[in-house]
Amino acid sequence: GPHFSVLVRGRALLEVAADNRQVMHLHSRSLFIEGLAAAYSAHLVAKDPCEVYRVREIDLAAATSANGAQDWVYRFRLLEKKARNEHNHKLVNAFACTQSLIPHPIDRDIQNWNDIRQERVKLATHQRKLREEKMRRMAPSRGSLPRILSSSSVCGTRPSSPVPEAGGSRPTTAPASECGLPEALGPTTFSRQLEGFTLDPIWMSEGPLGGASRASTACSNKVSRKCRRPIGPGMLPLDGDLLLESRRPRSSPGGCRAERRSWAGSGSCW
């Protein structure tokens, strides 16, 4: 039947038989529950010369069932309950640890599946990086200035020089008939309108910039203006250029008035 042991002298070690995993140490005057150790495949190993008394549970029950039982029986039952709870807690943990280390039959298949999955993840990551690099190369660069068109694409100029440099010669102009403009708006007529004027414009817009906006200014006998494209003799007006007319308004004698006319196109010099 079931037994319990009492270690009177010496030192012993409780181990799991499967892998000799240490569970707990037992010192002198310790109680060992043999049935609990057998349930978890554990055994007791003596580290020093030990003196152990082994008692059957049935014999203890027969001795304590008599009428003259001593008071030590109740204290012994409390000690047995405490030892049983402690041994059970440590044996359960040790046994679970041992079982988790036992190789599983499908461990190899799980490892192969994991290797294949990792390879697919690496391949997908590499392909995504290649696609992002390709899209980055194909996309236009951000923050760059628009490409400047050559002067040959601008109506009224020859491809001799795109932008006139300081102190250099200005590009030659084409006849107004080649651009589809009337002779009244030719380079000779327009350059004659700009001669002898200097204007300090104070703009008062009356409409959107791309529409027919008009601005009036007070000026002296000369004309000055801010424009990205300098206009001089022999050049045609482009989109958004300022057309000047030397006519005197009734309200300001001796002055002149400037008008801004919007030409067909998308460019603007302001």
Stockholm file with secondary structure:
# STOCKHOLM 1.0

chainA/1-270         GPHFSVLVRGRALLEVAADNRQVMHLHSRSLFIEGLAAAYSAHLVAKDPCEVYRVREIDLAAATSANGAQDWVYRFRLLEKKARNEHNHKLVNAFACTQSLIPHPIDRDIQNWNDIRQERVKLATHQRKLREEKMRRMAPSRGSLPRILSSSSVCGTRPSSPVPEAGGSRPTTAPASECGLPEALGPTTFSRQLEGFTLDPIWMSEGPLGGASRASTACSNKVSRKCRRPIGPGMLPLDGDLLLESRRPRSSPGGCRAERRSWAGSGSCW
#=GR chainA/1-270 SS CCEEEEEEESCEEEEETTTTEEEEEECTTEEEEHHHHHHTTEEEEESSCCEEEEEEHHHHHHHHTSTTCCTHHHHHHHHHHHHHHHHHHHHHHHHHHHHHTSCCTTHHHHHHHHHHHHHHHHHHHHHHHHHHHHHHHHSCCTTCCCCCCCGGGSTTBCTTCSSCCTTSCCCCBCCGGGGTCCGGGSHHHHHHHHTTCBCCCCCCCCSCTTSCCCCCCCCCSBCCCCCSSCCCTTCCCCTTCEEEECCCCSSSTTCCEEEECCCSSSCCCC
#=GC SS_cons         CCEEEEEEESCEEEEETTTTEEEEEECTTEEEEHHHHHHTTEEEEESSCCEEEEEEHHHHHHHHTSTTCCTHHHHHHHHHHHHHHHHHHHHHHHHHHHHHTSCCTTHHHHHHHHHHHHHHHHHHHHHHHHHHHHHHHHSCCTTCCCCCCCGGGSTTBCTTCSSCCTTSCCCCBCCGGGGTCCGGGSHHHHHHHHTTCBCCCCCCCCSCTTSCCCCCCCCCSBCCCCCSSCCCTTCCCCTTCEEEECCCCSSSTTCCEEEECCCSSSCCCC
//
